[in-house]
């Protein structure tokens, strides 16, 4: 008897991916993104107060990240994806209706909570649905394209923010941002969701079955604690995502240090976002990288970050664009590796643990960068902060070469 490999149902796959790309695009089509620091300064906040808001934002992500991940494993992940932009929209509305430090602080708490609701739930839902369709191997390319859709949303918001601000001021910018969030919530309602049941004849793992919130949380933590392959994948996601995620906030300062005027800064930022876009689209090719190839990719990130910053010239932003594109690709591949190694019903919880670790490292990066930049300037601070990529690259490159490359997104037999 000939066994045919089941073909992925095209309509089902298209519904999932189109919904995901639309959700990612609308979630980042927030006109307040390129303006909120300027908004805070125009309201009268000092640099110290603005920095404290960033720390509060990251702390909120850490506080809500893992509990919301466990919640996503217990209730509907689609429901959480609908709620997330609504919570964030409430924060944006509060900013423009009551512009003050307390309102900004509460807004960042809501923004952090909204981000935590998405983190873990989105990746878990997409992986589970792709796996149900027999297309788990497409996860990296689908996630890469979703990240690209988000980047396009950020770019468009940067293009529209100035004209909208000139036409209606911060209230209209805030209203447009809230509208984008409401549209994202509407799109999220179209996500398919099918929770997998244990396969007949297989014994359920300790984290399988109909567990409550607390049991699911414990099962996810236990999986990271007891399984080295999962733990290493969680740490890889955190290290790869944290550095460039934190450095992104300081790019405008680095641009000004090159001698360009304030009007040229958005153009340099667009160059970086173009690099990020290309990096996300290269995920299918990146899946063919083995461990040493992945190490070389991280080495490229570190060298291009340091080199682009130390040039102290606008031309250095070409190297920075390469670095950010490679970092985006490395982040997508690291997430694919993590999803391939997670088992059981605690997928969102484990993914949220990676998100929490990322937020902790981001806070550390903020602190280290602030001290370094104060002492030696932005360029040197950028170069030093790129160090973890070079160290991790050296570790991976020194490992014994395997007989054949193993795709990053595919679980290696015996590695779980």
Helices and strands as residue ranges (DSSP letters): H 10-28, H 36-43, H 47-74, H 77-97, H 101-118, H 121-132, G 136-138, H 139-188, H 213-226, H 228-247, G 248-250, H 251-257, H 262-281, H 283-286, H 291-310, H 316-341, H 347-376, H 378-385, H 387-398
